[in-house]
Amino acid sequence: CIAGVCQCARSFEGEFCDQPISSKVQMKYATEISFVYGILSTMKSNSSKLVYSKNVDFMSQKAQLFLLNTCENIMSQTEYDIDVRKDYPCWISAFRDYVVDEQKMDFPVSRSLYPALLGSFMNWYPTQRTFDESTSYTKDIGTAETDYRGRINWVALTFRCNVDKNNGAQTLLPTQKEWLKVFQQFNAANPKSVGEGRMISDAFTKMDTEIGIIYSTITSFAVSNLICLVCVIVFTGDLVVSVFTMLSIILIVITLMGFLFAVM
């Protein structure tokens, strides 16, 4: 304590300095997860155009409150080990704070004022941030017209967890499973004005691809060696020679893998 002001040791926090501080991943490397609402499909008649739901109404008070409650409940929950970053609020929380604190208005906002407030918020928010990766929420809202006017086609609640998105698949897999549980719990009974949601993440897509490549490679290697062993047995009629042949092939492949992954 200095001059009556006490501070915890560098690695601890909390009222009694008994909570270890977990190291934070740089925001640009944090794994990003989005709960997207309003999009039915990404394919229609072999085209790449998005197909939007016609039944959603994101300007309704019910939809605004649902999105806000979902965001804040996920940010504050302790049941699942998702390690969500509280220093990156989703857009609906930041929008609520802007309406209440900056505009001195009530939330949820009325339908008539929604487009103007949303547009001014999108222009105002980047000026309040100091890191480039989170300077706007432009990728979290899609409207039918420019400057955030017209019908809101889709919205996304984007979260970032304190897990490096460049980690390997085995590290990201437990994180994906926890986030899937969270998504299923908080999207079990969505109001009609919001519609069905879906969870997307570039990091999880890369993880699924990596796992698929690893498992398909292992399976192909095992099947090809089995076929080779059978062929050698059939043509030589000698089990011992066949086993030594397979052992030689396996050692060659292991050497090649070592050269590729360790040397190269």
Secondary structure, DSSP 4 states (H G I P E B T S, - for coil): -BTTB----TTEESTTS-EEPPPPPPGGGEEEEEEEESEEES-BTTB---EE-SS--TTSHHHHHHHHHHHHHHHH--SS---B-TTS--HHHHHHHIIIIIS---SSPPTTTHHHHHHHHHHHGGGG--SGGGS--GGGEEESSGGG-S-EEEEEEEEEEEEETTS-HHHHHHHHHHHHHHHHHHTSS--TTT--EEEE-HHHHHHHHHHHHHHHHHHHHHHHHHHHHHHHHHHH--HHHHHHHHHHHHHHHHHHHHIIIII-
